[in-house]
Each structure stands twice: as C-alpha cells, then as structure tokens.
Amino acid sequence: NKIKVSQLAYITELLTKYEITGVAASPATGTLFEDDGSHALLSDKEKALFHTQVAQLLYLSTRTRPDILLAVSYLTTRVRAPNDLDKRKLSRVFKYLNGTKDQAIVLGGSSDLAVRAHIDAAFALHGDGKSHSGLVIKIGGSTIMCKSSKQKIVTKDSTEAELVALSDMMVLVLKAHEFMQSQGRGKKAPVLYQDNMSTISLVTKGGGKYRTKHMRVRREVVRECASNGDIRVVYKPTGQMLADSLTKPLQGTLLRGMTQGIVCNYQRCVTGVR
C-alpha cells in the first residue's frame, strides 16, 4: 500500500495570502548563491515579512516539499540582512509553488526496510567560501528525511567538502538506523551513497595527509564505522545522486528527475492513496 502526503491546503493558503501570481520553472535560478553586495537592504517592515515567509516555507520544505529545500536553506542564511535580490529569490520560490501545488510525497510500497542515504556536497558555493551539504534518507524506497545546509567550516577542495558532508550527515543516518533497530527491523547496515571516489577511498582505505586534526578526525570517524560494519559506503554516479538537488540549483529535466526520485517510491512516481 502507498500513501500520498501533501500540504495543498497550506500551500494554497500561502499563495492566496501573499497574492502570488505567475509561475516559475524551478525554485531558483542558477545564480541562487550569487550576490555582489550592490542591492539595497529591505526596510524593517519588509525584513520582518521576509523572515516570516522564509520560516513558513521552511516548515513546508522539511515536510512534503524537499524540492524547494535548497532555495529555502539559502534564504535562511539571509534573514538577518535581506536585500532586494533576496526578496526576488524568495518570490521565485512562491511562483514555483504556484505551478506545482499538487505535488506530494509518496510513502510505502516496499518490504526492504534497510536505511539508504544519498549524501552530497557542492564545493565553495557560498560567498564566504563555504560549501553546501545535502542528504536524502530513504527507508523502504520512501524518503523519510531531507536536509540541505551550509557547512560550518571552509574546505580546500571538493573531496574535503564531501568528507565534511559525509561525517556530519552520517550521524542522522545512524539515528534512523537505530530507530529501525528499536522496532525490530534494523538488520542490515545502512548504506551511504557517495559520488566522489576520492572521498570513498579516504573513508574505506585510509590515506590522505591532512594538516589539521579536525579533518583527520572526520575521516577516521567514518572509516571506523565502515570498518566495523556499522555502515556501507557505496558509489553512486552523480546522475543518480538524489542529494545533488539539495546542494545546487538544478534546472529542467535534471531537476524534475531528481525531484521525482526523492518524493516518489524508487525512480518513478506512482499514484498513491489520498
């Protein structure tokens, strides 16, 4: 059996309240993370409204609309001093929702209850040089958690960025696995999918000469879990890495394919029960 979960009434309420007209083909353009600092700051009244709207979209994105999570995650970093450009980026998210109100997330449909997680990172996307992490956790083919967040530290290359994402997100994957074990279902070690072969080599075979202890610790934490059989780190091509849509503003067919892979069972969307 499958269940289709949506927040159509909530989305409709927001679109009506803010008088949203027009539609957008994606939640954000390819320049989501760009800001040259030349745009005027919003007034105090506009700033308060901006903060409220971002919080409302964050509530939506973390429950049934992971396709807007990347854009909303970025906008949460702008609530302290939003400008006209941020306001336009927020408006695009609303217009995207206006054209995709009926989209829902599908749960159920598989007896394989192993925890499988897609973990990805986009290197140095933010203006301060920090990278962005993404996570999609699936159980029984259904997505139970998505996360998109700015990394806390600056990394020197994409391999380090992927390592930071892997070590941070692994904690959430293990918690999901522990929950399944408490239900008497967690027999198989969770699978962590990665699309960076260098990072996989670091956490399964060792190597790498980091000049800072914190990066060595991150590598060894993941490596120890992999060596003990607590997790399995498996390669997944970038074209099949669902978390890719939570780390960079994809467009067109690629965005739609990744979104369907996240919100629906397996790779194709199925009609569920309302």
Sequence and secondary structure as in RCSB ss.txt:
>XXXX:A:sequence
NKIKVSQLAYITELLTKYEITGVAASPATGTLFEDDGSHALLSDKEKALFHTQVAQLLYLSTRTRPDILLAVSYL
TTRVRAPNDLDKRKLSRVFKYLNGTKDQAIVLGGSSDLAVRAHIDAAFALHGDGKSHSGLVIKIGGSTIMCKSSK
QKIVTKDSTEAELVALSDMMVLVLKAHEFMQSQGRGKKAPVLYQDNMSTISLVTKGGGKYRTKHMRVRREVVREC
ASNGDIRVVYKPTGQMLADSLTKPLQGTLLRGMTQGIVCNYQRCVTGVR
>XXXX:A:secstr
  EEE  HHHHHHHHHHTT  S  SSSS TTTT   S S B  HHHHHHHHHHHHHHHHHHTTT GGGHHHHHHH
HTTTTS BHHHHHHHHHHHHHHHH TT  EEE   S   EEEEEEEETT STTS  EEEEEEEETTEEEEEEEEE
 SS  SSHHHHHHHHHHHHHHHHHHHHHHHHHTT   S  EEEES HHHHHHHHH     SSHHHHHHHHHHHHH
HHTTS EEEE  GGG GGGGGTS   HHHHHHHHHHHHSSTTS    B 
